[in-house]
Amino acid sequence: MDLRRVRTFVTVADLGSVSRAAVRLRIAQPALSRQLAELEQELGLGLFDRIGRRLVLTGEGEQLLVDCRDFLHRASALGERAQLLRRGGSGVLKVAASPQFIDGVLSAFLPRYRVRYPAVEVRLIEAMGGTTVMEMLERGEIHLGQNLLQAAKPDEDRFASHPLAAVEILAASHPSLKLGRNGAVEIDRLKAHPLLVLDRAFIFRRTFDAACRRAGFEPDIRFESRGPHTLLAMAESCNGVAIVPSALRTSRYAVRAAKVTWQHRPLSEPLTIFHDRRRRLPAYATQFCEMLAEHMRQKPRPPRRAGNL
């Protein structure tokens, strides 16, 4: 079976359009359509129905898509394995992570990793939501994806995970606002304040919403953003209380950052690095996970600015 034809089929299925698939694969539309027709002829099955301008998978196409993804993963893994045998400790490592994790953790970790693996090129991809990370892993676009543990479905055994430190929910406010005590604030104390939060594409936001429901109140959401630093800037300017993950460096802003608790226990979510079990990881990728976990355990607290808790 021609690998190019299989890749064409999977790409068209992902994008639902021959024209978009042709752009992504960098081939002419007639050539792409011909590859698709040749694959259908080889299989003896119709893979798509055309509805308006969009291609929709047939029943047979839906069933074959899973096998074709697996075929591409195995082919990719074979190529990577051969490359590892040729290069030894060198290669490319593609890692997807949230912007706040890149800022607060990876920016300091990567120089340490490069000392150990100077011949490995780490390519970071900024992911703006848990679903995006899992989709990129499924499509084979990345080797590793940082996410909250709950991003994987309980019955999903396709992805393996390497645990990292838990991420806590912080409430950051202007220093003039005396929020909580001893560096912590009970979540029900937040119902009296306008809140600045991440949008619902983030699992972290959905975790906070669930905690509010458990505490028995509806939060007063005044502003939503896809940029955590935007929330801190808004809080610094007295526009409300920013609800942000502890992986974010709040010390850059003149804010008080307090752990959000429920019944005096910090609210947190397990953080992990996922990878696809079907794809063999090079040794330097496994070491990336282990070194990152150790880095987060040993990571010193950032210096406190005046007004920080």
Secondary structure, 3 states (H helix, E strand, C coil): CCHHHHHHHHHHHHHCCHHHHHHHHCCCHHHHHHHHHHHHHHHCCCCEEEECCEEEECHHHHHHHHHHHHHHHHHHHHHHHHHHHHHCCCEEEEEEECHHHHHHHHHHHHHHHHHHCCCEEEEEEECCCHHHHHHHHHCCCCCEEEEEHHHCCCCCCCEEEEECCCEEEEEEECCCCCCCECCEEEHHHHHHCEEEEECCCCHHHHHHHHHHHHHCCCCEEEEEECCHHHHHHHHHCCCCEEEEECCCCHHHCCCEEEEEEECCEECEECEEEEEECCCCCCHHHHHHHHHHHHHHHHCCCCCCCCCCC
